[in-house]
Amino acid sequence: MRVFLAGIIQGARTDDAIHHQGYRKEIRDVVSVAYPHAQFVDPHEENLGRLEWSRDLQRDMFLHYVTEAGLCDVLVAWLPEPSMGTSVEMYEAYRMGVPVLTISPMKGTWAVFSLATRTFPDLQKFSAFVRSPDFAELLLSPQGRASAKVGGVNE
C-alpha cells in the first residue's frame, strides 16, 4: 500500500518559513502500526532542501507530487488550516479515484467536503479508523475507489 502524506507546509505564509511538520511522523506511525509494510510518499521528507532550489525545480517538484498523489492507494491530508498545495493534491487524488482521508477541523470548507472520502476532526479519530476494518475495506473493496467520488464528512 502506498500512502501519500499531504498537508500544510507553507500554507498562507508569505515568507520562506514552513509550519511544524511533526504531524507527518504521527500519521506515518499510526498507519505503520496497523500496516507495517505500508510505503509512504512524503513530499516534505523527500525534498528537505527545496526552499533553496530554483523556481523551475520547485515547480517541477510540485507538479511531480501532484501526479504522485493520484497514483497512490490512499491520500492522507493534514489540514489544520487552508493549504493550496494540499488542495491540489487532494483534487488529483479525487480525480484519479484515490480515497482521500482528511484530518481537519474545516469540514465545512468546500475543498474538504467536496474531495474527502472521510474527514476526521483529529488524529485520534483518524487512528481509530485506520485500526478498524473500515479502513481495509475502503482500500480493498471495489467500492474503495468509487467512494472517493462521494465525498463528505463522516466523523
C-alpha positions as CSV (number, residue, x, y, z in Angstrom):
1,M,0.0,0.0,0.0
2,R,1.3,3.4,-1.0
3,V,0.2,6.3,1.2
4,F,0.6,9.9,0.1
5,L,1.2,12.2,3.0
6,A,-0.3,15.6,2.1
7,G,-0.5,18.5,4.4
8,I,0.2,22.1,5.2
9,I,3.9,23.1,4.6
10,Q,3.8,26.8,3.9
11,G,0.1,27.4,4.0
12,A,-0.8,31.1,3.8
13,R,2.7,32.2,4.9
14,T,4.3,34.8,2.7
15,D,7.9,34.2,3.8
16,D,10.0,31.1,3.2
17,A,9.3,29.6,6.6
18,I,7.3,26.4,7.0
19,H,4.8,25.1,9.5
20,H,5.8,22.4,12.0
21,Q,5.9,19.1,10.2
22,G,5.7,16.7,13.1
23,Y,2.2,15.6,12.0
24,R,3.9,13.6,9.2
25,K,5.6,11.3,11.6
26,E,2.5,10.9,13.7
27,I,0.4,9.9,10.6
28,R,3.2,7.6,9.4
29,D,3.4,5.9,12.8
30,V,-0.4,5.4,13.0
31,V,-0.5,3.8,9.6
32,S,2.7,1.7,10.1
33,V,1.4,0.1,13.3
34,A,-1.6,-1.2,11.5
35,Y,0.1,-1.8,8.2
36,P,3.8,-2.4,8.7
37,H,4.5,-2.8,5.0
38,A,3.0,0.5,4.0
39,Q,5.2,2.7,1.8
40,F,4.9,6.5,2.1
41,V,5.2,9.2,-0.4
42,D,6.1,12.3,1.5
43,P,6.9,15.5,-0.5
44,H,8.3,17.2,2.6
45,E,10.6,14.5,3.8
46,E,11.9,13.7,0.3
47,N,12.9,17.3,-0.5
48,L,14.2,19.0,2.6
49,G,16.3,21.5,0.7
50,R,13.6,22.6,-1.7
51,L,13.4,26.2,-0.4
52,E,16.9,26.8,-1.7
53,W,16.0,25.4,-5.2
54,S,15.3,27.5,-8.3
55,R,11.7,28.3,-9.1
56,D,11.9,25.9,-12.0
57,L,13.0,23.0,-9.8
58,Q,10.3,23.9,-7.2
59,R,7.6,23.9,-9.9
60,D,8.8,20.6,-11.3
61,M,8.8,19.1,-7.8
62,F,5.3,20.4,-7.0
63,L,3.9,19.0,-10.3
64,H,5.6,15.7,-9.8
65,Y,4.0,15.2,-6.4
66,V,0.6,16.3,-7.7
67,T,0.9,13.4,-10.1
68,E,2.1,11.1,-7.4
69,A,-1.0,12.0,-5.3
70,G,-3.2,10.4,-8.0
71,L,-1.0,7.2,-8.2
72,C,-1.1,6.2,-4.5
73,D,-3.6,3.8,-2.9
74,V,-4.7,6.4,-0.4
75,L,-4.0,10.1,0.4
76,V,-4.0,11.4,3.9
77,A,-4.3,15.2,4.2
78,W,-3.5,17.1,7.4
79,L,-5.3,20.5,7.2
80,P,-5.4,22.5,10.4
81,E,-5.8,25.5,8.1
82,P,-6.0,26.0,4.3
83,S,-3.2,24.9,2.1
84,M,-3.3,25.5,-1.6
85,G,-0.8,22.7,-2.4
86,T,-2.7,20.1,-0.3
87,S,-5.9,21.1,-2.0
88,V,-4.4,20.5,-5.5
89,E,-3.0,17.1,-4.3
90,M,-6.4,16.2,-2.9
91,Y,-8.1,17.2,-6.2
92,E,-5.7,15.0,-8.2
93,A,-6.3,12.0,-5.9
94,Y,-10.0,12.5,-6.1
95,R,-9.9,12.9,-9.9
96,M,-8.0,9.6,-10.1
97,G,-10.3,7.7,-7.7
98,V,-7.9,7.6,-4.8
99,P,-9.5,7.7,-1.4
100,V,-8.8,11.0,0.4
101,L,-8.7,10.9,4.2
102,T,-8.6,14.4,5.7
103,I,-7.7,15.3,9.2
104,S,-9.1,18.8,9.7
105,P,-11.5,21.0,11.7
106,M,-12.5,22.5,8.4
107,K,-15.2,20.0,7.5
108,G,-17.4,22.8,6.1
109,T,-14.8,24.1,3.6
110,W,-15.8,23.3,0.1
111,A,-12.5,21.7,-1.0
112,V,-12.6,19.5,2.1
113,F,-16.2,18.3,1.9
114,S,-16.1,18.0,-1.9
115,L,-12.9,16.0,-2.2
116,A,-12.6,14.0,1.0
117,T,-13.8,10.4,1.2
118,R,-13.7,10.7,5.0
119,T,-12.9,13.6,7.3
120,F,-11.7,13.3,10.9
121,P,-11.6,16.1,13.4
122,D,-8.3,14.9,14.9
123,L,-5.5,12.3,14.8
124,Q,-7.2,10.1,17.4
125,K,-10.3,9.6,15.3
126,F,-8.2,9.0,12.2
127,S,-6.1,6.5,14.2
128,A,-9.2,4.6,15.3
129,F,-10.4,4.4,11.7
130,V,-7.1,3.1,10.4
131,R,-7.2,0.3,13.0
132,S,-10.8,-0.6,12.1
133,P,-11.9,-3.0,9.4
134,D,-13.5,0.0,7.6
135,F,-10.0,1.2,6.5
136,A,-9.1,-2.1,5.0
137,E,-12.5,-2.3,3.4
138,L,-12.0,1.2,1.9
139,L,-8.7,0.1,0.3
140,L,-9.6,-3.4,-0.7
141,S,-13.2,-3.4,-1.8
142,P,-14.4,-2.5,-5.3
143,Q,-16.2,0.4,-3.7
144,G,-12.9,1.8,-2.2
145,R,-12.0,3.9,-5.2
146,A,-15.6,4.6,-6.2
147,S,-16.3,6.0,-2.7
148,A,-13.7,8.7,-3.3
149,K,-16.2,10.2,-5.7
150,V,-18.8,10.6,-3.0
151,G,-17.0,13.0,-0.7
152,G,-18.5,14.1,2.6
153,V,-17.9,14.3,6.3
154,N,-18.2,11.1,8.3
155,E,-16.7,11.9,11.7
